[in-house]
Amino acid sequence: MGAQGNDKYKINYILKEQINIMSNLTHEELYLIEKLKENGGKKNYKELQALCDEEFEGVKFGLKKLKEKTYIEFEDVIPGFSGEIELLQNNKIS
């Protein structure tokens, strides 16, 4: 197997890993991640909620689930109104 074969193997591995990551997330969780990525991986809870209002309800629940899955970080169990939400696995999510 030449260099092209190795590259093809690496690409297939990366694609499978991405599918694995994404299959474990709900539409709402993916949307939250996308909004955080669009804003440099960090966003204030109040601003993030405003961005998601038209898409779905239950932003706090989605954020709590993402924190449990270690995709994001924020203080406390549920984010406060002025709390900062930070995306932790920005490099694993394309």
C-alpha positions as a Markdown table, in Angstrom:
| # | Residue | x | y | z |
|---|---|---|---|---|
| 1 | Met | 0.0 | 0.0 | 0.0 |
| 2 | Gly | 1.5 | 3.3 | -1.1 |
| 3 | Ala | 1.1 | 6.8 | 0.4 |
| 4 | Gln | -2.3 | 7.2 | -1.3 |
| 5 | Gly | -3.5 | 4.0 | 0.4 |
| 6 | Asn | -2.4 | 5.3 | 3.8 |
| 7 | Asp | -4.1 | 8.6 | 3.2 |
| 8 | Lys | -7.4 | 6.9 | 2.1 |
| 9 | Tyr | -7.2 | 4.8 | 5.3 |
| 10 | Lys | -6.7 | 7.9 | 7.5 |
| 11 | Ile | -9.6 | 9.7 | 5.8 |
| 12 | Asn | -11.9 | 6.7 | 6.3 |
| 13 | Tyr | -10.9 | 6.5 | 9.9 |
| 14 | Ile | -11.5 | 10.2 | 10.5 |
| 15 | Leu | -14.9 | 10.0 | 8.7 |
| 16 | Lys | -16.0 | 7.0 | 10.9 |
| 17 | Glu | -14.9 | 8.9 | 14.0 |
| 18 | Gln | -16.9 | 11.9 | 13.0 |
| 19 | Ile | -20.0 | 9.8 | 12.3 |
| 20 | Asn | -19.6 | 8.2 | 15.7 |
| 21 | Ile | -19.4 | 11.5 | 17.4 |
| 22 | Met | -22.4 | 13.0 | 15.6 |
| 23 | Ser | -24.6 | 9.9 | 16.0 |
| 24 | Asn | -24.4 | 10.4 | 19.8 |
| 25 | Leu | -25.8 | 13.9 | 19.6 |
| 26 | Thr | -29.4 | 15.1 | 19.2 |
| 27 | His | -30.4 | 17.8 | 16.7 |
| 28 | Glu | -30.5 | 20.3 | 19.5 |
| 29 | Glu | -27.1 | 19.4 | 20.8 |
| 30 | Leu | -25.6 | 19.7 | 17.3 |
| 31 | Tyr | -27.3 | 23.1 | 16.9 |
| 32 | Leu | -25.8 | 24.3 | 20.2 |
| 33 | Ile | -22.3 | 23.1 | 19.2 |
| 34 | Glu | -22.6 | 24.8 | 15.8 |
| 35 | Lys | -23.6 | 28.1 | 17.4 |
| 36 | Leu | -20.7 | 27.9 | 19.8 |
| 37 | Lys | -18.3 | 27.1 | 16.9 |
| 38 | Glu | -19.6 | 30.1 | 15.0 |
| 39 | Asn | -18.8 | 32.3 | 18.0 |
| 40 | Gly | -15.2 | 31.1 | 18.6 |
| 41 | Gly | -16.2 | 28.3 | 21.0 |
| 42 | Lys | -17.5 | 30.6 | 23.7 |
| 43 | Lys | -20.8 | 32.3 | 24.3 |
| 44 | Asn | -22.8 | 33.8 | 27.1 |
| 45 | Tyr | -25.8 | 31.7 | 28.1 |
| 46 | Lys | -28.3 | 34.6 | 27.5 |
| 47 | Glu | -26.9 | 35.3 | 24.0 |
| 48 | Leu | -26.8 | 31.6 | 23.2 |
| 49 | Gln | -30.4 | 31.1 | 24.3 |
| 50 | Ala | -31.5 | 34.0 | 22.1 |
| 51 | Leu | -29.7 | 32.4 | 19.1 |
| 52 | Cys | -31.6 | 29.1 | 19.7 |
| 53 | Asp | -35.0 | 30.5 | 20.6 |
| 54 | Glu | -36.4 | 30.1 | 17.1 |
| 55 | Glu | -34.9 | 26.6 | 16.5 |
| 56 | Phe | -36.0 | 24.8 | 19.7 |
| 57 | Glu | -36.9 | 25.1 | 23.4 |
| 58 | Gly | -35.0 | 23.6 | 26.3 |
| 59 | Val | -31.6 | 25.2 | 25.8 |
| 60 | Lys | -30.6 | 24.6 | 29.4 |
| 61 | Phe | -31.4 | 20.9 | 29.1 |
| 62 | Gly | -29.3 | 20.6 | 25.9 |
| 63 | Leu | -26.4 | 22.3 | 27.5 |
| 64 | Lys | -26.7 | 20.1 | 30.6 |
| 65 | Lys | -26.5 | 17.0 | 28.4 |
| 66 | Leu | -23.6 | 18.4 | 26.4 |
| 67 | Lys | -21.8 | 19.0 | 29.7 |
| 68 | Glu | -22.4 | 15.5 | 30.8 |
| 69 | Lys | -21.0 | 14.3 | 27.5 |
| 70 | Thr | -17.9 | 16.6 | 28.1 |
| 71 | Tyr | -18.4 | 18.6 | 24.9 |
| 72 | Ile | -18.8 | 21.9 | 26.8 |
| 73 | Glu | -18.0 | 23.5 | 30.2 |
| 74 | Phe | -19.8 | 26.0 | 32.4 |
| 75 | Glu | -20.1 | 26.7 | 36.1 |
| 76 | Asp | -22.6 | 24.7 | 38.2 |
| 77 | Val | -24.9 | 21.9 | 37.1 |
| 78 | Ile | -27.2 | 24.2 | 35.0 |
| 79 | Pro | -25.8 | 27.4 | 33.4 |
| 80 | Gly | -26.7 | 30.7 | 35.0 |
| 81 | Phe | -28.3 | 33.4 | 33.0 |
| 82 | Ser | -25.0 | 35.3 | 32.7 |
| 83 | Gly | -22.8 | 32.2 | 32.6 |
| 84 | Glu | -20.2 | 31.6 | 30.0 |
| 85 | Ile | -20.5 | 28.4 | 27.9 |
| 86 | Glu | -17.3 | 27.0 | 26.4 |
| 87 | Leu | -16.9 | 24.3 | 23.8 |
| 88 | Leu | -14.2 | 21.9 | 24.9 |
| 89 | Gln | -14.0 | 19.4 | 21.9 |
| 90 | Asn | -13.9 | 22.0 | 19.1 |
| 91 | Asn | -11.1 | 20.0 | 17.4 |
| 92 | Lys | -13.1 | 16.8 | 17.3 |
| 93 | Ile | -16.3 | 18.2 | 15.8 |
| 94 | Ser | -16.2 | 19.4 | 12.2 |
